[in-house]
Amino acid sequence: MESENSILISAKDLWKIYQLGTQEVRALCGVTFTISDNEFVAIMGPSGSGKSTLMNLIGCLDTPTKGEYSLKGKSVSTLTDNELAYIRNREIGFVFQVFNLLPRATAFHNVELPLIYKGSSKKEREEKTLKALEMVEMIDRKNHRPSELSGGERQRVAIARALVNEPSILLADEPTGNLDSKTGHEILNLFRKIHDQGNTIIIVTHDKDIAQQAQRIIYMIDGQIVKEERKGT
């Protein structure tokens, strides 16, 4: 794949140390890896392995204690809170296990929200929101509220919201954790379709079956990468 020559994420010797009273908790211990443009990567490990901490660093929700993290060639470690917020809004689309939808808002309005924060015009908001809803096959449900949607439909709306700003990275944390196996399978198929359209996807999971859908799996234990597995594409 030609795009694999383009490094989107570069992490060098990342550490994250939390101070809990007198105790030092090492959540990440010298993690190094790169992710290329249009890769589909799973970060896998048991609870407490550091994968959620790593996701927070990748998503610019937190900064490392030490080490270097670059996104699109820009060092994230030195950015201000406002610059980090800008990157989160423009470059990264988040999908969570809990869908985080506004209960009183329609699917359309939930998807439109990041564009409102961005300050997009009404015309641009409408065009991009409908495009994102179409991508996840939810156009016909655009006027429904979350309570009127199934779990799978709610996750589709959450994915559309993550895609609406056309981010560089789609970052998903246990995206099928609250879904039954059939619906989870449909959501994974949707991720594959989104990846085929050129998006970079990173899924954080403890589920082997989900991880196997990715091109590459990064395995973590005790805050360290213990192995990587690449699958033929």
MOHUZI-V436424 format. One record per residue. N is the residue number from 0. RES is the residue in three letters. PHI is phi in whole degrees, -180 to 180 (999 if undefined). PSI is psi in whole degrees, -180 to 180 (none if undefined). Layout:
n->{N | N}
res->{RES | RES}
phi->{PHI | PHI}
psi->{PSI | PSI}
//
This chain:
n->{0 | 1 | 2 | 3 | 4 | 5 | 6 | 7 | 8 | 9 | 10 | 11 | 12 | 13 | 14 | 15 | 16 | 17 | 18 | 19 | 20 | 21 | 22 | 23 | 24 | 25 | 26 | 27 | 28 | 29 | 30 | 31 | 32 | 33 | 34 | 35 | 36 | 37 | 38 | 39 | 40 | 41 | 42 | 43 | 44 | 45 | 46 | 47 | 48 | 49 | 50 | 51 | 52 | 53 | 54 | 55 | 56 | 57 | 58 | 59 | 60 | 61 | 62 | 63 | 64 | 65 | 66 | 67 | 68 | 69 | 70 | 71 | 72 | 73 | 74 | 75 | 76 | 77 | 78 | 79 | 80 | 81 | 82 | 83 | 84 | 85 | 86 | 87 | 88 | 89 | 90 | 91 | 92 | 93 | 94 | 95 | 96 | 97 | 98 | 99 | 100 | 101 | 102 | 103 | 104 | 105 | 106 | 107 | 108 | 109 | 110 | 111 | 112 | 113 | 114 | 115 | 116 | 117 | 118 | 119 | 120 | 121 | 122 | 123 | 124 | 125 | 126 | 127 | 128 | 129 | 130 | 131 | 132 | 133 | 134 | 135 | 136 | 137 | 138 | 139 | 140 | 141 | 142 | 143 | 144 | 145 | 146 | 147 | 148 | 149 | 150 | 151 | 152 | 153 | 154 | 155 | 156 | 157 | 158 | 159 | 160 | 161 | 162 | 163 | 164 | 165 | 166 | 167 | 168 | 169 | 170 | 171 | 172 | 173 | 174 | 175 | 176 | 177 | 178 | 179 | 180 | 181 | 182 | 183 | 184 | 185 | 186 | 187 | 188 | 189 | 190 | 191 | 192 | 193 | 194 | 195 | 196 | 197 | 198 | 199 | 200 | 201 | 202 | 203 | 204 | 205 | 206 | 207 | 208 | 209 | 210 | 211 | 212 | 213 | 214 | 215 | 216 | 217 | 218 | 219 | 220 | 221 | 222 | 223 | 224 | 225 | 226 | 227 | 228 | 229 | 230 | 231 | 232}
res->{MET | GLU | SER | GLU | ASN | SER | ILE | LEU | ILE | SER | ALA | LYS | ASP | LEU | TRP | LYS | ILE | TYR | GLN | LEU | GLY | THR | GLN | GLU | VAL | ARG | ALA | LEU | CYS | GLY | VAL | THR | PHE | THR | ILE | SER | ASP | ASN | GLU | PHE | VAL | ALA | ILE | MET | GLY | PRO | SER | GLY | SER | GLY | LYS | SER | THR | LEU | MET | ASN | LEU | ILE | GLY | CYS | LEU | ASP | THR | PRO | THR | LYS | GLY | GLU | TYR | SER | LEU | LYS | GLY | LYS | SER | VAL | SER | THR | LEU | THR | ASP | ASN | GLU | LEU | ALA | TYR | ILE | ARG | ASN | ARG | GLU | ILE | GLY | PHE | VAL | PHE | GLN | VAL | PHE | ASN | LEU | LEU | PRO | ARG | ALA | THR | ALA | PHE | HIS | ASN | VAL | GLU | LEU | PRO | LEU | ILE | TYR | LYS | GLY | SER | SER | LYS | LYS | GLU | ARG | GLU | GLU | LYS | THR | LEU | LYS | ALA | LEU | GLU | MET | VAL | GLU | MET | ILE | ASP | ARG | LYS | ASN | HIS | ARG | PRO | SER | GLU | LEU | SER | GLY | GLY | GLU | ARG | GLN | ARG | VAL | ALA | ILE | ALA | ARG | ALA | LEU | VAL | ASN | GLU | PRO | SER | ILE | LEU | LEU | ALA | ASP | GLU | PRO | THR | GLY | ASN | LEU | ASP | SER | LYS | THR | GLY | HIS | GLU | ILE | LEU | ASN | LEU | PHE | ARG | LYS | ILE | HIS | ASP | GLN | GLY | ASN | THR | ILE | ILE | ILE | VAL | THR | HIS | ASP | LYS | ASP | ILE | ALA | GLN | GLN | ALA | GLN | ARG | ILE | ILE | TYR | MET | ILE | ASP | GLY | GLN | ILE | VAL | LYS | GLU | GLU | ARG | LYS | GLY | THR}
phi->{999 | -64 | -65 | -68 | -75 | -96 | -80 | -93 | -125 | -133 | -121 | -126 | 52 | -78 | -123 | -135 | -120 | -104 | -103 | -108 | 64 | -92 | -94 | -104 | -109 | -95 | -79 | -131 | -128 | 71 | -87 | -132 | -169 | -130 | -130 | -90 | -57 | 67 | -85 | -119 | -119 | -110 | -105 | -123 | 173 | -70 | -58 | 87 | -80 | 104 | -67 | -71 | -62 | -64 | -61 | -63 | -71 | -60 | -83 | 60 | -86 | -152 | -121 | -71 | -66 | -154 | 108 | -123 | -124 | -120 | -122 | 54 | 82 | -106 | -71 | -82 | -57 | -100 | -77 | -79 | -58 | -66 | -67 | -65 | -63 | -62 | -64 | -59 | -76 | -99 | -103 | -128 | -105 | -103 | -127 | -113 | -64 | -91 | -72 | 56 | -94 | -75 | -63 | -93 | -94 | -70 | -56 | -59 | -68 | -60 | -71 | -72 | -51 | -59 | -73 | -67 | -60 | -75 | 88 | -70 | -69 | -60 | -64 | -64 | -60 | -65 | -61 | -71 | -65 | -65 | -63 | -67 | -65 | -66 | -62 | -102 | 60 | -126 | -55 | -72 | -113 | -63 | -97 | -89 | -87 | -51 | -66 | -97 | -117 | -75 | -58 | -63 | -67 | -64 | -68 | -62 | -64 | -63 | -68 | -60 | -62 | -68 | -90 | -63 | -88 | 51 | -73 | -71 | -133 | -105 | -114 | -119 | -107 | 46 | -67 | -111 | -61 | -104 | -117 | -71 | -63 | -65 | -67 | -60 | -63 | -64 | -68 | -65 | -62 | -65 | -61 | -63 | -64 | -64 | -63 | -62 | -87 | 112 | -83 | -87 | -124 | -124 | -111 | -99 | -154 | -109 | -96 | -60 | -62 | -69 | -59 | -66 | -75 | -82 | -73 | -148 | -120 | -104 | -96 | -121 | -144 | 50 | 77 | -130 | -81 | -99 | -167 | -129 | -131 | -108 | -108 | -64 | -119}
psi->{128 | -38 | -18 | -13 | -16 | 110 | 120 | -43 | 134 | 122 | 127 | 117 | 52 | 130 | 142 | 114 | 125 | 141 | 110 | 94 | -121 | -5 | 139 | 123 | 118 | 98 | -34 | 136 | 82 | 53 | 130 | 130 | 166 | 154 | 129 | 161 | 134 | 25 | 155 | 105 | 138 | 133 | 117 | 145 | 162 | 172 | 133 | 6 | -14 | -1 | -37 | -37 | -43 | -40 | -40 | -36 | -45 | -40 | 6 | 28 | -14 | 166 | 151 | 153 | -42 | 165 | 176 | 125 | 121 | 138 | 121 | 39 | -1 | 129 | 120 | -28 | -28 | 1 | 153 | 168 | -40 | -40 | -38 | -41 | -39 | -45 | -43 | -39 | -36 | -36 | -19 | 129 | 127 | 135 | 125 | 166 | -44 | 135 | -21 | 40 | 150 | 121 | -31 | -7 | 148 | 167 | -43 | -48 | -37 | -43 | -33 | -23 | -49 | -30 | -31 | -46 | -34 | -21 | 24 | 154 | 161 | -41 | -46 | -40 | -45 | -46 | -49 | -37 | -45 | -38 | -44 | -41 | -36 | -38 | -33 | 12 | 47 | 15 | -44 | -6 | 15 | -25 | 8 | 146 | 161 | -37 | -18 | 5 | 153 | 170 | -44 | -40 | -38 | -40 | -35 | -42 | -42 | -38 | -41 | -42 | -39 | -29 | -15 | -29 | 8 | 59 | 163 | -32 | 136 | 118 | 115 | 127 | 108 | 55 | -15 | 9 | -30 | 15 | 153 | 167 | -38 | -47 | -39 | -40 | -40 | -40 | -38 | -38 | -38 | -42 | -41 | -40 | -43 | -40 | -42 | -24 | 4 | 1 | 147 | 128 | 132 | 119 | 128 | 124 | 159 | 3 | 118 | -41 | -39 | -46 | -34 | -15 | -19 | 162 | -27 | 139 | 128 | 116 | 132 | 141 | 134 | 44 | 10 | 152 | 120 | -26 | 164 | 147 | 125 | 137 | 150 | 139 | none}
//
